[in-house]
Amino acid sequence: MLPRSHKDIARKAFERVTKRVLPASHKQLQRALAAEARSYSASVQELDRRGRDTSAAGAGVDDQAGDHDVSLMGDAD
């Protein structure tokens, strides 16, 4: 609920902005929200699957990382 204003200017402005964005009925709004929730869930699952695929593919590269002898101080010989 919007606060009361002189001549309901805030309410009228809110209705003007949301008239094109929000569905006309409660049922349409419920359907739109459910569709968006399904889409979001599918996107999250796809990103999770990609993360697992990337980490599994990169596991073989990390096994050889400890075989190199690197001296950060350097020898002054």
C-alpha positions in Angstrom: 0.0 0.0 0.0 1.4 3.4 -1.0 1.2 6.3 1.5 -1.6 8.8 1.0 -0.7 11.9 -0.9 -2.5 15.0 -2.0 -4.8 14.0 -4.9 -3.3 10.4 -4.8 -0.4 11.4 -7.0 1.9 8.6 -5.8 -0.8 5.9 -6.4 -1.6 7.3 -9.8 2.1 7.4 -10.8 2.6 3.8 -9.5 -0.4 2.5 -11.5 0.8 4.3 -14.6 4.2 2.7 -14.4 3.1 -0.8 -13.5 0.1 -1.0 -15.8 2.2 -2.2 -18.7 4.5 -4.4 -16.6 2.2 -6.4 -14.3 -0.4 -8.8 -15.6 -4.1 -7.7 -15.4 -5.3 -10.5 -13.2 -4.1 -12.4 -10.1 -4.1 -15.7 -12.0 -1.9 -14.3 -14.8 0.5 -12.9 -12.2 0.7 -16.4 -10.5 1.4 -18.0 -13.8 4.1 -15.5 -14.7 5.8 -15.9 -11.4 5.7 -19.7 -11.7 7.2 -19.6 -15.2 10.0 -17.2 -14.0 10.7 -19.5 -11.0 11.0 -22.5 -13.4 13.3 -20.5 -15.7 15.5 -19.4 -12.8 15.7 -22.9 -11.4 16.8 -24.3 -14.8 19.4 -21.6 -15.1 20.9 -22.4 -11.7 21.0 -26.1 -12.5 22.8 -25.4 -15.8 25.4 -23.3 -14.1 25.9 -25.9 -11.4 26.3 -28.6 -14.1 28.9 -26.4 -16.0 30.8 -25.8 -12.7 31.0 -29.6 -12.1 32.1 -30.2 -15.7 34.8 -27.6 -15.5 36.2 -28.8 -12.1 36.3 -32.4 -13.4 38.1 -31.4 -16.5 40.6 -29.3 -14.6 41.4 -32.0 -12.0 44.1 -33.6 -14.2 46.0 -30.4 -14.7 46.3 -29.7 -10.9 47.9 -33.1 -10.2 51.2 -32.1 -11.9 51.5 -28.6 -10.2 53.5 -29.9 -7.2 56.2 -31.5 -9.4 58.0 -28.3 -10.2 60.8 -27.0 -8.0 60.6 -23.2 -8.0 62.9 -21.1 -5.8 61.5 -17.7 -5.1 64.6 -16.4 -3.2 67.0 -17.3 -6.0 70.5 -18.5 -5.6 73.3 -15.9 -5.5 76.0 -18.4 -6.6 
